[in-house]
Amino acid sequence: MGVSRAATTQEIKRAFREKAKRLHPDIAGESAASDMRRLLLAYQILSRQDKRFEYDRAYSRFSSKYHFDYRTFLRERPLDPESQAKLIFFELLHLEEDDAVAVWKAQGGLDYRLEKYLDREDWMDCSYLLAEELARRGDYYESFSLLVSLVKEERRKPYFRHFAEDIESFLKEIVRLHLRKALSPETYLECLEAMLGLGLNSRDKARVLRSMAETLAQIGETSGAVKVFREALKLDPSLPNTKTLRRKLNV
């Protein structure tokens, strides 16, 4: 963005508008599309106080540790999983998302346990930034899995605190809008089971159970669907969007 760390919201908006004009496809051509995407991402982070707070907290903690060409140092150690975990975090903080995701996938994706190689706070910040980027790319299952781990850890010992609500909302949005279409019914059911393990309130738990009942009915598990659906209605008798399911299960 080209602004100082202490920049006001108005200064950030002004810098964004000026850079966006220069990077517009009609002026800079299609070759500037990647730079424009990074500019938009930076603006989305810095224009929201909650996201800016989280970014500043993670970045200041990370950048204060190193005073040399840290990226090169890490890139020269592709066989060291700890260095690669730190490289993923470094690239995410510097908005090099393509490189961060490529390293994460090369290391094994979900089988690569970032928490083994990063401090707890760095792991949690890194996982959230990575989950956001994976969701943007349509890798919803991977994003979901990272977010579930974060929510569990946050409830065990708070770190994000007031920001944790946004993380949970992001997780619910992925489940509600994207996960069913991205997965097989069986895998989707496993994800819903994971959601139930987070200790949701009655309203959210009823909605998860409704989705489970719909999926069980879809794969022909009618008796299981009826049982789960009745449990959902006990938790929330006014549960919305149930007319079709009631008719299908005769409940």
Number of C-alpha atoms within 10 A of each C-alpha: 17 9 12 9 9 8 13 13 13 10 14 19 15 14 16 19 13 11 15 16 13 14 21 15 14 9 10 13 11 12 10 14 14 11 14 20 14 16 17 15 12 17 18 12 16 23 16 11 11 13 15 16 14 15 17 15 13 18 18 11 12 15 12 8 9 8 7 8 8 14 14 10 11 18 15 11 13 14 10 12 16 16 18 23 25 24 24 24 27 21 18 22 20 12 17 14 20 11 14 24 20 12 19 21 13 12 18 10 14 14 9 15 15 24 16 12 16 17 11 14 15 20 20 24 22 23 22 17 18 23 26 18 19 19 17 11 11 13 16 24 23 15 26 25 15 20 24 19 14 23 21 14 14 15 14 9 10 12 16 18 11 10 13 16 12 14 19 15 11 18 21 18 13 18 21 14 10 16 23 20 12 14 14 11 18 11 14 20 20 12 22 18 14 15 21 16 12 14 12 12 10 13 14 17 21 24 20 25 25 25 22 24 26 23 20 21 18 12 11 10 13 17 13 13 24 22 13 21 26 18 17 25 17 13 17 16 12 11 15 10 10 15 10 10 17 13 9 13 15 8 12
